[in-house]
């Protein structure tokens, strides 16, 4: 198997943290996104969405979308980490919170960065007003995480799950790419974030 990635991107970081938590390693191939390698015909033959990460299971079988890749490795790797939850209720809660983080956090954050920075203006239309609106939506979402972490040690249960990994990647992206001062501003969110930084998977 080969994992095609740009290690610093949020989606690839999510997969890499997940794999580290599972104790799994896989061969990596760096993709030149800025140079448009993901838009090449060779990449199109493997990827439905032309993005990273992309997992090549064999010559004919490929997976894109970071959570799909995480689910695949979770299923094929004997483990008791329960990163997608243990019971029916836990699995539903993990799915719920992971989706909330994606739709109310990660996606608006990506839209804010891409539209405000114009990083991919050579291949997409960038609208500054939409970038500002997306950034506003991100700031409005942060209190939701703060409230949940005020009442729970982890975002979706009693132990680390993919929902925490997604939220960690989201917070890091906001601080580094959107210059939003989150750690230090939100007490419970900050405590959770700093605790995760001590976890082996996040080092």
Number of C-alpha atoms within 10 A of each C-alpha: 13 14 25 21 23 19 18 10 13 21 21 21 21 24 26 25 21 26 19 14 19 20 11 12 10 11 9 15 15 13 20 12 15 10 9 11 16 20 15 11 10 10 17 14 11 19 22 13 14 18 21 23 30 26 26 17 12 9 8 8 11 18 18 20 18 22 17 14 19 20 16 13 16 20 9 8 13 9 11 9 14 16 22 21 22 14 10 8 11 17 17 15 18 23 17 14 22 23 15 18 22 17 12 18 26 23 15 23 25 21 19 28 22 21 21 19 16 17 13 13 12 9 9 11 11 20 16 16 12 16 22 17 13 23 23 14 16 23 17 12 16 17 13 15 18 18 13 16 19 16 10 15 17 17 27 25 19 11 14 21 25 26 26 24 23 26 23 24 19 22 23 17 19 23 13 10 15 18 10 16 12 17 17 10 10 15 14 20 27 17 15 20 18 13 12 18 12 10 11 10 16 16 9
